[in-house]
Amino acid sequence: MDKFEVNNLLDFYGPLLTDKQRDICDYYFREDYSLQEIAEIQGVSRSAVHDSVKRCIAELSAYEEKLHCFESYQKRMRLYEKIRKQANEEIGRLLDECIATETD
């Protein structure tokens, strides 16, 4: 799983991780810190950070397998774009409102 995918899953399922897991994932996937840098910040070993990152990826993947929130979001966004191509100005405005609710 690449960093882009993990970042997307973090957007959906990050709140389900522990605070420490979320912090480590944010440092690693969003801030691009090295495992050693995170270990120093967290006061743990590099291998502990590595294990935590692997565990987080597994948990995020498991949540997506069960809940399909990100997959559903992607499908809705594709449909919104198809509708937008066929839409008039009023429908376009309503679509913008729908999309805004997806990202709140």
C-alpha positions in Angstrom: 0.0 0.0 0.0 1.5 3.4 -1.0 1.5 6.6 1.1 -1.3 8.1 -0.9 -3.6 5.2 -0.1 -2.7 5.3 3.5 -3.3 9.0 3.7 -6.7 8.5 2.3 -7.5 5.8 4.7 -6.3 7.9 7.6 -8.8 10.6 6.5 -11.6 8.1 7.0 -10.4 5.8 9.8 -7.7 7.8 11.6 -10.0 8.6 14.5 -10.4 4.9 15.1 -6.6 4.6 15.9 -5.1 5.3 19.2 -3.7 8.8 19.7 -0.1 7.4 19.6 -0.8 5.4 16.4 -2.4 8.4 14.8 0.6 10.6 15.8 3.1 8.1 14.4 1.1 7.8 11.1 0.8 11.5 10.8 4.6 11.9 11.2 5.4 9.1 8.9 2.8 9.4 6.1 1.9 13.1 6.2 5.0 14.8 7.5 7.4 12.3 5.8 9.6 11.9 9.0 11.9 8.9 9.0 11.4 6.0 11.4 14.4 7.2 13.4 13.1 10.7 13.7 9.7 9.5 14.9 11.4 7.1 17.4 13.3 10.1 18.9 10.2 12.2 19.2 8.2 9.4 20.7 11.0 8.1 23.0 10.8 4.6 21.6 12.9 2.4 19.4 13.0 2.6 15.6 11.7 -1.0 15.5 8.8 -0.1 17.7 7.8 2.7 15.3 8.2 0.3 12.3 5.9 -2.2 14.0 3.4 0.5 14.8 3.4 1.7 11.2 2.8 -1.8 10.0 0.1 -2.4 12.5 -1.7 0.8 11.6 -1.6 -0.1 7.9 -3.1 -3.5 8.7 -5.8 -1.9 10.9 -6.7 0.8 8.3 -6.9 -1.9 5.6 -9.1 -4.0 7.8 -11.5 -1.1 8.5 -11.7 -0.4 4.7 -12.3 -4.1 4.0 -15.2 -4.2 6.4 -16.7 -0.7 6.0 -15.8 0.3 2.5 -16.1 4.0 3.4 -13.3 5.2 1.1 -14.4 3.0 -1.8 -17.9 4.4 -1.5 -16.6 7.9 -1.3 -14.6 7.4 -4.5 -17.7 6.0 -6.3 -19.8 9.0 -5.2 -17.1 11.4 -6.4 -17.0 9.7 -9.8 -20.8 9.9 -10.1 -20.7 13.6 -9.0 -18.3 14.3 -11.9 -20.5 12.5 -14.4 -23.5 14.4 -13.2 -21.5 17.7 -13.4 -20.7 17.1 -17.1 -24.5 16.9 -17.8 -25.6 19.5 -15.3 -26.9 23.1 -15.7 -25.8 25.8 -13.4 -28.3 25.1 -10.6 -27.6 21.4 -10.5 -23.8 22.3 -10.5 -24.4 24.5 -7.4 -26.3 21.6 -5.7 -23.5 19.2 -6.6 -21.0 21.6 -5.0 -23.1 21.5 -1.8 -23.2 17.7 -1.9 -19.4 17.5 -2.4 -18.9 19.9 0.5 -20.7 17.6 2.8 -18.3 14.8 1.8 -15.3 16.6 3.0 -16.6 18.2 6.2 
